[in-house]
Amino acid sequence: MQKFIGTGVALVTPFKSDFSVDVEALERIVKFNIEGGINYLVVLGTTAEAATLTKEEKELVKSTVKKANNNTLPLVLGVGGNNTMEIVHQLQTEDLSGFDAILSVSPYYNKPTQEGIYQHFKMIAAHSPLPVIIYNVPGRTSSNMLPATVIRLANDCDSIIGIKEAAGDIVQAMQLIKDRPEGFLVISGDDMITLPMVLAGGDGVISVIGEGFPHAFSKMVQLGLERKADEAYQIHYQLSDSINMIFEQGNPAGIKEVFKALNLSENTLRLPLVPVNSDLSNRITQFVKEFKN
C-alpha cells in the first residue's frame, strides 16, 4: 500500500456561522492540501466532527471532497464505532466508490478486552470491500490496543493493511514496527512524535497540523523517510509550538483557528465543542502570520 506512505491529513468539516456545512471552504481546504504536497486525504474522521453530522451531511462531505480532489490523491474514509454489526451494515450498504481504504477506530465507551478488539476488527475486515487501516487512540477510546493484538490482526487478516497509532507512546510504536509482518504500515496518529516514529521505521502520519501547514509538514515527513534527520528536525522544531497550541483546547478547535487565520474557513464548531478562547486565538494567529511555510 505504497499510496499511504508519507503524509495523510484528517480533514476538518468547516461550518458556516449558522452551523451548516461550508462546502466552498471544504473545497478550498482540499485544494490547499493538494497544492501543499499532501499524499492522501482522510475524510470523516474524528477531526471532521463526524459524530455531529447527519447521514445527509456526511454524504455531502464525501461528495464535496471527491469533487474537489478530482482523483488527484488517494482518499480514506472514516468508518468506525462501538457497534460492530452497525459498522458491518454500513460497509455493506454505503457507497464507497472513490475511496481507497477505510480508517476504523478501536471501539470506544464499551471498553472491550483485547480479545473483543481483535474480534471486532476481524469481523470488519471480513466484510470490508476496501483495505482497512485500524486506529488506536486510547485518549478517546479508554482502551489501548496492544501491539500483540495489532500484530495478531496483521497476520490473520489480509485486508488490514496498517494501523494509525496514536497512543503517544514511542516505545509502543517501536514494538509495532519491530514485530509487524512485511508490508504492514505503522502510521503515526500523533503529530508531535511523527518524526521519531518515521525515523524508527514508521511509514508516515495521518496528521492534523499537516493540513494547516501542508508544505512544511509533508516535507518534514519526506525528509524523515529519506533518513535526513537533521533537516527534518529543523522543520519539526519550527512547527512544535503550533502542534502544542492546536491541541491545547481540543481538536479540531485549534486547527480550525489556523484555517481562520489563513482565511480558508470560519472557526465554527458544533456543540459540545466550542472555539478556542481569545488568548489562544491570538497566539495561533501570530504563529500563522510569522511562519514561513
Disulfide bonds with the S-S distance in Angstrom:
none
